[in-house]
């Protein structure tokens, strides 16, 4: 397990295809890691949503990642306005394809919302630089999400309606389940970025958008790299990164479904597991399996799905920067 070297447009050939492959690999690595407490992994399925549904979903995303990565130029080779990229439309199309490719329901909505802007930003980064730079990539990512439009917001509302994720609840302003919300968004010109500002206090995916992917870049990615160096084992690195994110950020999907106290309890358990050595010790492995059992409740109210999405995004940075398993 090592890097393939400096990533440049010359060394990778087809840039959009390369970016798509990187992001697909990140999704596949994340869902394959085990035991990943509370979520689907290669040794545990939910009754209606299984491991293979995530594999099919990753396949379905390939053309949409390519499309997003290719949005940095027009046919004339000139850069287009970021507001014309259509991030929301690409997210909507990606979600629709994921639903048609498998019968497990909503598998990757959070990952799609995180990774489509990353695909656009990666395309921009490789178009304007001689080599991939994580710092430049993050700066471009900030520009991408801040340049979204009201049309992007409406398209993402449509995507959410298609995916039908659990735990939405009701909110007082621009509720996604309120038919009037889209009309209000278009009338006032409220961008997707501004909508996510509203929801960022109760949703970590939204918070990533408005905080320049703080959890992904400042917690998940560096910890993933550290774990790879320390353990030289991809499965251990991913599971530990998942636990690290969960230990520091109570999962907002669990909060919406089961309440803040349950989410904080899961976070404290994750912290204790890491302190016990995680997968690398007998005690840690026993604790992981026990937490996995407790979080797999029959109603799926305790599955830290948002943590899994952010873990995928954290892995994606490493793969874009040259990491290969």
N, C-alpha and C positions, 0 to 999 in steps of 0.2 A: 504494500500500500504506500504509494508515494505520488508526488506531483509529476505531471508530464513535462514540466518545464514552463518557460515563459509563454503565456497565451497571447498571440498576436493574430491579426487577420490573415497574415501570410501563412502561419503554421496551421490554421484550422480550415482554410478554404471557404466553404459555404457558411457564412456567419450565422444567418438565421437558423439553419439546420443544427449547427453546433450548439447554439443557445437552447434550442428546443430539447436537444438530447441531454444537456446538462440539467435542465429543470425536471425533465422526466425522470432522470436517474435519481435526483434528490427525493422526489416523491416515492419512488420504488424502494430506495434505501430506508426511508423513514418508516414506511408501512411494514417493511420486512423485519425490522428490528424487534427483538423479543427478549424477555417479557416486558412489554411496554404497558405499565399498569393502567387499566381502565379502558383501553382502546383495542381495536382490532389489530392483530399482528399475525405473523405466520403460524403461530400455534394456538390462536384463539379467534373465533368468529362470533359475531352477534347472530341472533336468530335470522334476521332479515338482511343484514349487511355483512358480507363475508370478505375474506382476504382477496379472493379473485375479483371481487367487484372493484377494489382499489387498483388492481393491476389493469383491468379493462379501462378504468377511468384515466389512468396515466396514458394509455395508448390513444384515447380519444382526444387528449389535450395537445398532441404533437402539432397539428396544423395551426392551432390557435397560438401556441408559443412562437411558432415560426412567423406567423402573421404579425404578432406583437413586436418581435425582434426586427422585423423588416420595415417598421414604421418610421425610421429615421430619415428616409429619403423619398423623393418623388421619382417618377420615371426619368426625369431630367437630371437626377443626381443632386438636387438641391434639398437642403433640409426643410422640412415642413414645420409649421407651427405646432408646438406640442399640444395645444388645445384642439387641434384637428386630428389627433391620433385616433381618438375614439376608444379609449380604454374601456369605457362602460359597455360599448357594443361588443368588443372582443370578449369581455367577461361574460356577457349574456350568451353569446354564441358558444363559448366554451362550456358553460353550464348546460346548455341545451344538448350539446353533443355527448357530454358525460352521462346525462340521463338516458339517452338513447342507446348507449353502448353497454349498459348493464342494468340489472334489475334490483340493485341494492339500495336504490334511493339516493339521497344526498350523501356523497362520499367526500367531496373535495371542495366545497364552496369556499371555505376559509382560505385554503391553499391557493385556489384560483385567484381570489381577490388580492392576495399577497404577491403571487408569482407573475401575473400578467404585467403589472407595472415594472417588475424586475426584469422581465424579458425586454420590454421597451428600453429600459435604462441600460441594459447590457448591450443592446444593439447600438445605442447612442455612443456608449463608451468605446466600443471597438471601431466605430465609424470615425471617431474624432481623435483616436490615440493610436500609437504604434504598438501598444501592449495593453492588456487588461489591467486596470488599477482599481482596487477595492475602494479606495478613497474617492476616486473620480466616479465610480459606479454609484456610490452612495449619494454623491452630490447630484448626479443625473436623476436618480430615483426621486429625490426631493422635488426636483423640477417637474418631473412627470406627474406626480400625484397632485401637486399644487396647481397644475395647468388644466385640470379636469373641468368639465362643464356641467350645466344642468342636464343636458342630454345624456351625459355619462351617468348621472345620478338616476335618471328615469330608467335607463337600461339595466342598471344594477338592481333597482327595485324589481324590475321584471325578472331578472335572474334569480333573485331570492324567492319570488313567487313560484318559479319553475322548480327550484331545488327543494323548497318547503322544509327548511331546517327546523329542528326542534328548539324549544326554549325561547321563541321570539318574544312572547309576552306583548304588552301594550305600553307605548310611551306617549307622553303628552304632546310631542311636537314631531311632525312629519313621520308619523307611524307608518311603517312599511305595509301594514295590513289595512290601512285606511285608503280607500279608493281616491280620496281627494288629495292625498299627499303629492302625487305626481303632478297634478294640475298646479298646485301651489309652488312646487319646485320650478316648473317651467315659467310660471308667471313672474316669480321673483328672481329667476336666474340663479338659483342656489346651486352651486357646483357640488360635485360628488365629494370633493375635499371638505367643503363646508358642512355637508351632511354628516360626514364622518367625524367632524369636530363635535357635532351635537352628540353622537353616539359613543364617542371615545371614552366617556366616563364609565360606561357599563360594558364595553366590548373591546377586547384587546386587539382584534384585527383592525378596527377603526383607529384605535390608539396608535398602532404601528404606522398607519398612514400619516397621521398628523404629528407624530414625534420622530419622523425620519427613521422608522424601523428600529427604535431604540432597543427593544428586547432582542431582536434578530441580530443586530450588529454588535451590540455592547455586552450581551449576556450569552446568547446561544452560539454564535459563530466563534468567538475566542475560546469558549469552553470546549466546543467540539474539536478545535485544532489542538488544544492542550490534551484532551483525552486521547486523541489519535497518537500524539507523541508519547504519552505516558503508557498507554496500553497496547498500542500497535494492533488494535482490534476494532474493526468498524462497528460491529454490533454493540460492543461495550460502549464505544464512544457515543453512539446515537442514543442508547438507553440512558446513559448518564447525562447527556445533554438535555434530553426530555425531562429527566428528574430535576436537573439544575433549573431549567426554566420554570417548571411547576413549583419548585421550592421557593422561588423568589417572586413569582407572580401568580396569585390564585387564579385558577382557570375561570374565565368569565362565562363560559358555557355552563359549567357546573354551578356558578353563582346564580345564573338565570333559572336553571332547572331545579336546584336543590337548596339554594341559599348560601350566603356568605360564610356561615360557620362551617358548613360541610366543605366548602372550597378551601378555607383556611386549614381545616383538619388534614385534607389531602396534601396541601403544601407542606405542613409540618412533618407528615409521614415521609414525603419525598426527601426533605432535608435530613431526617434521621437515617434514611437508607444510604444517602451519599456519605454521611459521617461514619457509617458502619462499613464503608468500602464498596457499596453497590454490588455489581455482578462479580467483582474481583475477590469477594470474601464469602465464606459459607454463611455467616450471619446476614450479610447484605442480601445474598440471593434468597435466603429464606424470607426476609422482610419484603423483598420485591414481590415474591409469589403471593404472600399474604395480602399485600396491598392490592395486587392485581385481582385477587379473589373478591376483596371487599368492594372494589370500585365497579366490578362487573355486576351491578344490580339488575334485576329483571326489567326495570323501566328505563334503563340507560340514563338515569339522571346524574350519575356520577362519572361519566366518561369525560376526561379532560381533552376534548376534541380540539379546542383552540390551541392548547399546548402542542399538540401534534402538528397542527398547521404551521406554527411558528418554528418548530423543530425542522420541518421541511425547508422553510425559507433559510434557516441558518445553515443547513447542509448545502443548499443551493449556492450560497456565496463561495464556499470552499470548492465546490465542483467547477463553478465558473472561473475560479482562480487557478484551476489546474489539478485539484485533487482527483485521484482515481483510486477506487478500491482494489 
